[in-house]
Amino acid sequence: MEFDEKQEKKIVENLEELNESLSKQNSARSFLVKGMLYGVGFVIGTTILGAIVLGILYKLFGNVPIIGEYLPDSLDSLSN
């Protein structure tokens, strides 16, 4: 397959743009930002899921003497 000079120049330009784009995506700064966003999202999601689970457990087992003593304290600490 033969390419003329114009096509070769366009291919080289596209490859250089791709290389620059990949370099930006694989930079330490990019990984740092992605890691921080992942961490924040994980903490927020876990907190919300934990509150929902504790709420359901309190509704189901709130009148059980042993569990019923600890769940309200846990729910109060989550709301504060």
N, C-alpha and C positions, 0 to 999 in steps of 0.2 A: 504494500500500500504506500503510495507516494503522496507526500504533502508538498504543496508549494510554500514559498517563503511566508506568505501572508497567513496561511493556516498554522504553520509552525510557530510564528510569532504569537498568534492568538492562544495556542495551546500552552506555550511557555508562560504567558501572562496569567492564564487561568490557573496553572499549577503554582505560580508564585502567590497568587491570591489565596489559594487553598492552603498553602504552607503557612502563610501569615495568619490565617484564620485558625488553623489548628494550633499554632504556637500560642495564640491568645487563650484558646480554650484549655490548653494543658499547662498554663502558667501556675505558679505557686499561689498567686493572688486569687485566681479563679477557684482553685481547690479550697483555699481558706474561706472565701465567701460562701461557697457551696456547703462546706462543712458547718459553718456557723448557722446558715439557714436551716440545714437539716437538724441541727441540735435544738434550735429554738422551736421548730415545728414538732419535733419529737416530745419535748417537754410540755408544750401546750396541749398536744393531742393526748398524752398520757394523763395529764391533769384532768382534762375534760372526761376522758373515759373512766378514770378512777372515781370521779365525783358521781358519774352515772351509775357505776357498779355499786358504790357505797349507798346511794339513794335507793336502789332496787333492793339491796340486802337489808336495809333498814325497814323498808316496807314489808319485806317477807319475814324477817326474823327480829323485828324490833321488840317484840314481846317475850323473846327468849331471854331468861335472866342473865346468862353469861355474855352472850353476844349483844344483847340490848343495852348493857352498861357501856360498852366501848364504842359502838357505832355513833351515837350522838356526839361524843367527844371528837371522833374522827371527822364527822361532818362539820362541826363547829370550827375545827382547825383548818379545814379546806376553805370555808367561807371567809376566814380572816386572813 
